Amino acid sequence: HSTYSPHRKVMTLLNTIPEKSEPVSRDSKPRPKFRVAISGGGIAGSYLAVALSKYPDIHVNLYEAAERFTEVGAGLTVWGRTWAALSSIGVESTLRDVETASAATSPSCDGMKSAVRRCMMEKKVSEGLTDFSKYIDPVWTGRVAYRVLIPVERFPISVREDPNFVRPVKHIVRYCIADGSMMNVVGFVSQPELAETLYDSPWSTECETEEFINCYPEWEPEVLEMLKLADKPMKLAIHDLRPLPVYVSGNVALVGDAAHAMTPHQGTGAGQAIEDACVLASLLGHPSTTLDTLSCALKAYEEIRLPFANNVLMRSRLAGLLYEFNSECGDDYTAIHSILEHQFDWVDGDGVKQQIQKALTKMEDRK
């Protein structure tokens, strides 16, 4: 069994074989208009299953390799636009009532290694589109991250109040989770010259505190004091995907990390996965979507979500470079500030309601 991951990519496989026509008794449920098979029970897969469950004419199967669902990771950033998508399936009231919900799962690498994406891209290659081979596997960014959770009560007051830290090719971020009781500390170390080379070690391993500390020699005393509090940090190789040219092939749609696995520098990998699922569920559940018009729904999903999510993916990649003075701006603070001012403009762009409406319009135009 593979390890459960909150962002395990999620693809949607739509069965094109309609149910055999048989007499239906008065008391039986109507036969579904089609079946949806969801591969992966992570955030996007679970959201999609719940969202589709409100449509009685859609039969849903959710496939997850993990033996059980567990809490993994160190909290998620939930933007207002993501909150709107969660609210649409009734999650909002549950989260408001559960104080520990803030210590939710966080991104991991498993979702990037989508077998479905591999099959989709290999098929494109076999059809003569050889350039699609570069979209099969994730690419290493040349960056590793050391992540650890530390009880806030262990932090001296001065360290609690210090800002995040940035230097060339390295930076450290931290923020509170679990209702302010834990501090999530993540230190990034980059080798830009190794970007898109093969990372031939395990992508996720536990390491010693000394290794973490040794990455930041001669940094501020408060930084070293903080890092000494780390107990068995996790070392993570940061990978992402090249922006895919397609999310849909036939009746198969890529959702979440399988479509646009991204770096964590804008805190939105999970949010974009949820938006994918929200838009796709609305299209599949629409009364005009049938087995015959399924392709119109999937292409509308791709037309709306692909450019938006790919844009966020690239912005997240650029943010990581800017934070460590590795972008074309170098250490030009004025230029960096000018770009960072607009790095999160997408947050105020079309929300899920607007995206759904545009997708429905595109779907109807295709019919």
Buried (B, 14 or more C-beta within 10 A) or exposed (E): EEEBBBBBBBBBBBBEEBEEEEEEEEEEEEEBBBBBBBBBBBBBBBBBBBBBBEBEBBBBEBEBEBEEEEEBBBBBBBBEBBBBBBEBBEBEEEBEEEEEBBBBBBBBBBBBBBEBBBBBBEBBBEEEBEEBEEBBBBBBBBBBBBBBBBEEEEBEEEBBEBEEBBBEBBBBBBBBBBEEBBBBBBBBBBBBEEBEEEBEEEBBEEBEBEEBBEBBEEBEEBBEBBBEBBEEBBBBBBBBBBBBEBBBBEBBBBBBBBBBBBBBBBBBBBBBBBBBBBBBBBBBBBEEBBBEBBBBBBBBBBBBBBEBBBBBBBBBBBBBBBBBBBBEBEEEEEBBEEBBEEBBEBBEEBBBBEBBEBBBEBBEEEE
